[in-house]
Amino acid sequence: MARTLYTLQVSILRGPMTEAFMRDHPVVTRTIEICGDQTLNQLHRAIFEAYDRWDDCHLSEFHFGPKPRDRHAERYVLPFIYDDPDEYDEQPAAGSTTQTRLGRLGLEVGSVFWYWYDFGDDWYHEIRVLAVGEAESGERYPRVAARVGDSPPQYVDWDADEEDEDEEDDFRREPMVLLEYHAASDTRLTIQHDWEYGMTPALWTAIVVELDPLQAIRALADIGWPALEFSTEHLVMVAEAAEPERLADDVRALVDDLGIAMPQAHLLLQANVASADDAIRERDTETLLRQIELCERMGITVGVIHPGGERPATLDAERAERARRIESFTRLAGHAARHGVSLAVENMCDATTPARSAMGRRSYGATIPELHELIDAVGAPTMGICYDTGHGNIQGLDMAEAVRQCGERLIATHIQDSDGTRDQHYSPMRGNIDWEHGIAALCEIGYAGLFNLEIPGERGLPFDLILRRMEGVLATTLWLLERDMPSQ
């Protein structure tokens, strides 16, 4: 019988590191493969060696709960503490690290637990399950499958670091949180990566919708994202500014100064250019025309747009809606072409609660052939498709097959994960989408746009933690692309 193999991403959350180190290494993770019949103590040793530590004379624990050292968490401790908790003034633990095997912990893709090493320096680590599969015969486990960032020194020579720093404020003597966003810093944190196959990891800016457009772009660039999608929310902020053109120019200048890419925007999310209400249809179309003009000014060349529509109850109503949609998109596509912008029509998904209409469906554009039908009817060469992976998952579409159906018309992506029951907008690896074959299909068709994450499902955290979370998401995305892209 094949051994169960867990792929774990181990990220440092906290430890005694200088700010200089954190600036140079904004993301530090290790991806470790370990079998289900191996113990937490073996995982401890794998983490210890993966981070190039040398002095293993400290205590360590694994915690299963909402956060490290949570008082309700299940703790797995060293055997002498487990055997005699009273001697060490400890609460009873769930188990010993030398006796507890990973396969008995109920781990699944997306599970998160915590590792605490050295109770004086307090190195805290997040461990996230990226994949569960079968071990390769003949391979030795645990093993390190990927590294991002250098290993921080186990013990910092603060005096030497102080001599090397130009300013006292550039380092701290107390433990620091890794991947912290320094709002006042002029130093941009970057990840150097050779983007093969044309796909570039990107993040939609509304993950920090609390910030204005310029602040949002800078914040996400500072934590290492090499590309962005300008969100509907921030596009509306530009359009409603006192001087929209000036703000649009400032956005473009900032993107250029930061050296990142922002070729894609999500046009008005709520627009319904196929509405039976003439006033609504005209209002939304005019808003989109204006947003397209602002996109050109910001250097954005792809605008993601929804196909619009309601739930026609009769065949005549459906035909009328189709005619309105084609008329509106013909107008929009012509305007976009004159401003150097391509329109990427996004696939939709059925709602989960209302009853189906008499026409037997809820959302136009929930299948890829319908998007091709619309593009063919408009006949604009600058129209293409934005494939939303989560929407497709709700519809039961296989990502790889859907990507192949999009073919050369695929010019944008909305990357999100889900369990297929609703539009959850999680980061990749938190749901059940088959990323390995989906990414292989993107490479197969020669897709060269953004691998753009639209993940509002990750926003349920305090603001500063969202930024740290997005650095971890970037590390996961890098690992995912590097793992699943075919070798040259």
C-alpha positions in Angstrom: 0.0 0.0 0.0 1.3 3.4 -0.9 2.3 5.8 1.9 0.3 9.0 2.3 2.4 12.0 1.6 1.7 15.5 3.0 3.1 18.6 1.4 3.5 21.3 4.0 4.3 25.0 3.7 6.2 26.1 6.8 6.4 29.9 7.1 8.1 31.9 9.9 5.7 34.2 11.7 7.9 35.6 14.4 11.5 35.4 15.5 14.6 37.5 16.4 15.4 39.0 13.0 16.8 42.4 12.0 14.8 44.7 9.8 17.6 44.6 7.3 17.1 40.8 7.0 13.4 41.2 6.6 13.9 43.9 3.9 16.2 41.6 2.0 14.0 38.5 2.5 10.4 39.6 2.6 9.1 36.0 2.2 10.8 33.1 4.0 9.1 29.7 3.6 10.0 26.1 3.3 7.9 23.4 1.6 8.4 20.0 3.2 7.1 16.6 2.1 6.5 14.1 4.9 4.7 10.8 5.1 1.7 10.1 7.3 3.5 7.3 9.1 6.2 9.8 10.3 6.0 11.6 13.6 5.8 15.3 14.6 9.3 14.9 16.0 10.5 14.0 12.5 8.7 17.1 11.2 10.5 19.1 13.9 13.8 17.8 12.7 12.9 18.5 9.1 12.0 22.2 9.9 15.1 22.5 12.0 17.3 21.4 9.1 15.3 23.2 6.4 16.0 26.5 8.2 19.7 25.7 8.7 19.6 25.8 12.5 22.4 24.1 14.4 21.7 24.3 18.1 18.9 21.8 18.9 18.9 22.2 22.7 15.6 24.1 23.0 12.0 23.1 23.7 9.4 22.9 21.0 5.7 22.2 20.6 3.1 21.8 17.9 -0.3 23.5 18.4 -3.6 22.7 16.7 -5.9 25.7 17.2 -6.8 29.1 15.9 -3.4 30.6 16.7 -0.1 29.7 18.3 -0.3 29.2 22.1 -4.0 29.5 22.1 -5.2 28.3 25.5 -7.8 26.0 23.9 -5.3 24.5 21.3 -4.3 20.9 21.3 -0.6 20.7 22.2 1.9 18.1 21.2 5.0 18.3 23.4 8.3 16.6 24.0 8.0 13.2 25.6 9.4 14.1 29.0 6.9 16.9 29.4 4.0 14.7 28.2 4.9 12.0 30.7 5.2 14.4 33.7 3.2 17.6 33.1 3.1 18.5 36.8 6.8 18.6 37.1 7.0 21.3 34.4 3.9 23.2 35.5 2.2 22.4 32.2 -1.4 21.8 31.2 -2.1 18.2 30.0 -1.0 17.9 26.4 -2.8 15.9 23.6 0.2 13.8 22.8 4.0 13.3 22.6 5.8 14.5 19.4 7.7 11.3 19.3 4.6 9.1 19.3 2.2 11.2 17.3 2.1 10.4 13.6 0.9 12.9 11.0 -1.6 10.5 9.5 -3.6 10.4 12.8 -4.1 14.2 13.0 -6.9 14.5 10.4 -4.9 16.7 8.1 -6.4 17.7 4.8 -5.6 20.3 2.1 -6.0 23.8 3.7 -5.4 22.6 7.3 -3.3 25.0 9.3 -1.4 24.3 12.5 1.5 25.9 14.4 5.1 25.1 15.5 6.8 26.9 18.4 10.6 26.5 18.8 12.9 27.9 21.5 10.7 29.2 24.3 13.2 32.1 24.9 13.7 33.5 21.4 10.1 32.3 20.4 10.3 31.2 16.8 6.7 30.9 15.6 5.8 29.1 12.4 2.6 28.6 10.5 2.3 25.1 8.8 -0.3 24.9 6.0 -1.2 21.7 4.2 -0.8 22.3 0.5 -1.4 18.8 -0.8 -2.2 15.3 0.2 -1.1 12.5 -2.1 1.0 9.3 -2.4 4.7 9.1 -1.6 7.1 8.1 -4.4 8.5 4.6 -4.0 12.2 4.6 -3.1 12.3 8.3 -2.0 13.5 9.3 1.5 11.2 11.5 3.5 10.8 14.0 5.0 12.5 16.2 2.4 12.6 19.8 1.5 10.7 20.4 -1.8 11.1 24.2 -2.1 12.8 27.1 -0.4 11.8 30.8 -0.6 14.2 33.3 1.0 17.4 32.7 3.0 17.4 31.2 6.4 17.6 33.7 9.2 20.5 33.2 11.6 19.4 31.1 14.6 21.2 33.6 16.9 21.6 37.2 15.8 24.8 39.0 16.6 23.1 42.3 17.5 26.3 44.1 18.1 27.7 43.2 14.7 24.4 44.1 13.0 24.4 47.5 14.8 27.8 48.3 13.4 26.6 47.4 9.9 23.5 49.6 10.0 23.6 53.2 9.1 20.7 54.1 11.4 19.8 52.8 14.8 16.1 52.6 13.8 16.8 50.0 11.1 17.0 47.1 13.5 15.3 45.8 16.7 16.6 43.9 19.6 13.3 42.3 20.5 11.7 39.5 18.4 10.1 40.9 15.2 7.2 39.6 13.1 8.4 38.5 9.7 6.7 39.8 6.7 5.6 42.9 8.5 4.4 45.8 6.3 6.4 48.9 7.1 4.2 51.8 5.9 6.8 54.4 6.5 9.6 52.6 4.6 10.9 53.9 1.3 12.4 50.5 0.6 10.3 48.3 -1.8 10.3 44.6 -0.9 10.6 42.5 -4.0 10.8 38.9 -4.9 13.2 38.1 -7.8 11.7 35.5 -10.1 12.2 34.4 -13.7 8.7 34.3 -15.1 8.7 31.5 -17.6 5.8 30.7 -19.8 4.5 34.3 -19.6 2.2 33.9 -16.6 2.8 36.4 -13.8 1.3 36.1 -10.3 -1.0 39.0 -9.6 -3.4 40.2 -6.9 -6.6 42.3 -7.2 -6.2 45.5 -5.3 -9.5 45.3 -3.4 -7.8 42.9 -0.9 -6.9 46.3 0.7 -10.0 48.2 -0.2 -9.6 50.3 2.9 -6.8 52.1 1.2 -7.1 54.6 -1.6 -5.8 53.5 -5.1 -2.3 54.9 -4.6 -1.9 53.5 -1.1 -3.2 50.1 -2.2 -0.8 49.8 -5.1 2.2 50.8 -3.0 1.2 48.5 -0.1 0.9 45.4 -2.3 4.0 46.2 -4.2 5.9 46.7 -0.9 5.1 43.1 0.1 6.4 41.7 -3.2 3.5 41.3 -5.6 4.9 41.8 -9.1 1.6 42.5 -10.8 -1.9 43.7 -9.9 -5.4 43.9 -11.2 -7.0 47.3 -10.5 -10.3 46.5 -8.8 -13.8 47.8 -9.5 -13.7 49.6 -6.1 -10.5 51.5 -6.8 -11.6 52.2 -10.4 -14.8 53.8 -9.0 -12.6 55.9 -6.6 -10.6 57.2 -9.6 -13.8 58.0 -11.5 -15.4 59.8 -8.6 -12.2 61.8 -7.6 -12.3 65.6 -7.8 -9.8 65.4 -10.7 -10.1 61.9 -12.2 -7.6 62.4 -15.0 -5.0 63.7 -12.6 -5.4 60.7 -10.2 -5.3 58.3 -13.2 -2.0 59.9 -14.3 -0.7 59.5 -10.7 -1.7 55.8 -10.7 0.2 55.2 -13.9 3.3 57.1 -12.7 3.3 55.2 -9.4 3.1 51.8 -11.2 6.0 52.8 -13.4 8.0 54.0 -10.5 7.5 50.8 -8.6 8.5 48.7 -11.5 5.4 46.5 -11.3 2.8 45.6 -13.9 -0.9 46.5 -13.7 -2.3 45.7 -17.2 -5.7 44.5 -16.1 -8.7 46.1 -14.4 -12.2 44.9 -13.4 -14.8 47.2 -14.9 -18.0 48.0 -13.0 -18.9 44.8 -11.1 -22.6 45.5 -11.0 -23.0 46.6 -14.6 -25.9 45.0 -16.5 -25.6 46.0 -20.2 -28.3 43.5 -21.1 -31.0 44.9 -18.8 -34.5 45.2 -20.0 -34.7 48.6 -18.3 -33.4 51.1 -20.8 -32.4 53.6 -18.1 -30.3 51.0 -16.2 -28.7 49.7 -19.4 -27.8 53.2 -20.6 -26.5 54.3 -17.2 -24.2 51.2 -16.9 -23.0 51.4 -20.4 -22.0 55.1 -20.0 -20.2 54.2 -16.8 -18.2 51.5 -18.5 -17.3 53.8 -21.4 -15.9 56.3 -18.9 -14.0 53.6 -17.1 -12.5 52.4 -20.3 -11.1 55.9 -21.0 -9.6 56.0 -17.5 -8.0 52.6 -18.0 -6.2 53.9 -21.1 -4.9 56.8 -19.1 -3.6 54.4 -16.4 -1.9 52.2 -18.9 -4.4 49.3 -18.4 -4.9 47.3 -21.6 -7.5 44.6 -20.4 -10.8 45.3 -18.9 -12.7 42.4 -17.3 -16.5 42.7 -17.7 -19.5 40.7 -16.9 -21.9 39.6 -19.7 -25.0 40.9 -17.9 -28.5 39.7 -18.0 -31.4 38.6 -15.9 -33.4 35.4 -15.9 -35.6 35.4 -19.0 -38.8 33.4 -18.4 -39.7 32.9 -22.0 -37.9 32.3 -25.3 -38.9 35.7 -26.6 -37.5 37.4 -23.5 -34.3 35.5 -23.9 -33.9 36.5 -27.6 -34.6 40.1 -26.7 -32.0 40.0 -23.9 -29.5 38.5 -26.3 -30.1 41.3 -28.8 -29.6 44.0 -26.1 -26.4 42.3 -24.9 -24.9 42.2 -28.5 -25.8 45.8 -29.1 -24.2 47.0 -25.9 -21.1 45.0 -26.3 -20.7 46.2 -29.9 -20.7 49.7 -28.6 -18.4 49.0 -25.7 -15.9 46.9 -27.8 -15.6 49.7 -30.5 -15.0 52.3 -27.8 -12.4 50.1 -26.0 -10.6 49.4 -29.3 -10.2 53.1 -29.9 -8.6 53.5 -26.5 -6.3 50.5 -26.7 -8.3 48.3 -24.3 -9.4 44.7 -24.8 -12.6 43.5 -23.1 -12.4 40.1 -21.3 -15.8 38.7 -20.7 -16.0 36.7 -17.5 -17.7 33.4 -17.1 -20.5 33.5 -14.5 -22.0 30.9 -12.2 -25.5 30.0 -11.2 -26.9 31.4 -7.9 -27.5 28.8 -5.2 -30.9 29.8 -3.8 -33.6 31.1 -6.3 -35.5 28.6 -8.4 -34.6 28.2 -12.0 -36.4 30.3 -14.6 -38.7 28.8 -17.2 -35.6 28.9 -19.5 -33.9 26.4 -17.3 -30.9 28.5 -16.2 -30.0 31.4 -14.0 -26.8 33.1 -15.4 -25.9 33.8 -18.9 -22.2 33.0 -19.5 -21.9 30.2 -17.1 -20.5 28.0 -19.8 -17.5 28.8 -22.1 -19.4 28.2 -25.3 -21.8 31.0 -24.4 -18.9 33.4 -24.1 -17.6 32.3 -27.5 -21.1 32.8 -28.9 -21.2 36.4 -27.6 -17.7 37.2 -29.0 -18.6 35.7 -32.3 -21.9 37.7 -32.5 -20.1 41.0 -31.7 -17.3 40.2 -34.1 -14.7 42.4 -32.3 -11.1 41.0 -32.5 -10.2 42.8 -29.3 -12.7 40.8 -27.2 -11.6 37.8 -25.2 -12.4 35.7 -22.1 -11.6 36.0 -18.5 -11.8 32.6 -16.9 -12.9 32.7 -13.2 -11.8 29.4 -11.7 -14.2 29.6 -8.7 -17.2 30.3 -10.9 -16.3 27.3 -13.1 -16.0 25.1 -10.0 -19.5 26.0 -8.9 -20.7 25.0 -12.4 -18.9 21.7 -12.1 -16.4 22.6 -14.9 -13.1 20.9 -14.9 -10.5 23.8 -14.9 -8.2 22.2 -17.4 -11.0 21.4 -19.9 -12.5 24.9 -19.5 -9.1 26.5 -20.1 -8.7 24.5 -23.3 -12.2 25.6 -24.4 -11.2 29.2 -23.9 -8.2 28.6 -26.1 -6.5 31.6 -27.6 -9.3 33.9 -26.6 -8.2 33.6 -22.9 -6.7 37.0 -22.1 -7.3 37.3 -18.3 -7.9 35.1 -15.3 -9.6 35.4 -11.9 -7.9 32.8 -9.8 -9.8 31.6 -6.7 -10.5 28.4 -4.9 -13.7 26.9 -3.4 -15.3 23.7 -2.4 -17.7 24.0 -5.4 -20.8 24.8 -3.3 -20.7 28.6 -3.4 -18.5 31.5 -4.6 -16.0 31.5 -1.7 -13.1 33.3 -3.3 -10.4 31.5 -1.3 -6.7 31.5 -2.2 -5.5 28.5 -4.2 -5.1 25.2 -2.3 -7.9 26.0 0.1 -10.6 24.3 -2.0 -10.9 21.3 -4.3 -9.8 22.7 -7.7 -7.3 20.6 -9.6 -4.6 23.2 -9.9 -1.9 20.8 -11.3 -3.8 20.0 -14.4 -5.4 23.4 -14.7 -2.0 25.2 -14.7 -0.7 22.6 -17.2 -3.6 23.5 -19.5 -2.8 27.2 -19.2 0.8 26.5 -20.3 -0.5 24.2 -23.0 -2.6 26.9 -24.7 0.3 29.4 -24.3 -1.6 31.7 -22.0 0.6 34.8 -21.3 -1.5 37.0 -19.1 -1.8 37.4 -15.3 -2.4 34.5 -12.9 -4.5 37.0 -11.0 -5.9 36.1 -7.6 -9.4 37.6 -6.8 -9.8 36.4 -3.2 -12.1 38.4 -1.0 -12.6 35.2 1.0 -9.2 36.0 2.6 -10.3 39.3 4.0 -11.6 38.2 7.4 -8.5 39.4 9.3 -7.3 42.7 10.9 -5.7 44.9 8.2 -2.1 44.3 9.2 -2.6 40.6 9.2 -4.2 40.7 5.8 -0.9 42.1 4.4 1.1 39.3 6.1 -1.4 36.8 4.9 -1.0 38.0 1.3 2.8 37.5 1.5 2.1 33.9 2.5 -0.4 33.6 -0.4 2.3 34.9 -2.8 4.7 32.3 -1.6 2.1 29.6 -2.1 1.3 30.9 -5.6 5.0 30.8 -6.5 5.3 27.3 -5.2 2.1 26.3 -7.1 3.3 27.7 -10.5 6.8 26.3 -10.1 5.5 22.9 -9.2 2.8 22.6 -11.8 4.5 24.3 -14.8 6.1 21.7 -17.1 9.9 21.6 -17.2 11.7 22.9 -20.2 
